[in-house]
Amino acid sequence: MVSSQKQLLSALLITYNEESNIRAVLDNLAFADEIIVVDSFSTDKTFEIASEYKNVKVVQRVFDNFALQRNFTIDLATNPWILFIDADERITPELQKEINKTIHKENSASAYFMYRNFIFENKKLRFSGWQTDKIIRLFKKEDAVYNSNKIVHEKLIVNGEIKKLKNRLIHYSYSNYNDYKQKMIFYGHLKAQEELAKNTQPTLFHTHIRPTYQFLNQYVIRGGFLDGKKGIIICYLNALSVAVRFKELKKLQSRN
């Protein structure tokens, strides 16, 4: 059964130096009833470009962590349904139709996972741990909030049923080696803050075995070797992020 009352959708994204993505993602989200961008004072033209769009509300806020930035953005939304997208993600026409149909269902869930196709230099990465990648991107505003203790790879806490959408989200995460490497290092630093809050005491297990396991798990068990050179690159950089996490944790603990 379909609700007789129109269910409005707010599309949200947080940005920092997304000049290369911002036009494409805002054009891609034009079907939403409201679009909100919270920018972390980008040093490129992200803010200026987003501000050109009359159908987009653009706000700037100093970045503290991903969870708090996302929760701040959700608070700005005026509609009952939230579609939270990263600047390097795209909604396909099929997924757009499914989203519109889903939010108008009488018995819709509180939140929905979306599977993602990981695009590596304009080609789909089929293995390396990404074949089962999914994330909650669509949810009811009143039923969800991001866990403030998970400051990177943030987790959405949902009060209610969670289902999955059939159509996949396109994830253009890897454009070139240096950009992805810097992203993984940045994530590693943020994860170190999480470990510090948990009072983790880094040992040789954390600094040597954990990164090695991360690589072997994605490259061997999750089939990264089937992706050839691309698999080696992605699995190595993901393992690098783990190594950076515990190296940074040691630095933080020595400072304290």
Buried (B, 14 or more C-beta within 10 A) or exposed (E): EEEEEEBBBBBBBBBBBBBBBBBBBBEBBEBBBBBBBBBBEBEBBBBEBBBEBEEBBBBEBEBEBBBBBBBBBBEBBEBBBBBBBBBBBBBBEEBBEBBEEBBBEEEBBBBBBBBBBBBBEEEBBBBBBBBEBBBBBBBBBEBBBBEEEBBBEBEBEBEEEBEEBEBBBBBBBBBEEEEBBEBBBEBBBBBBBBBBEEEBEBEEEBBEEBBEBBBBBBBEEBBBBEBEEBBBBBBBBBBBBBBBBBBBBBEEBEEE
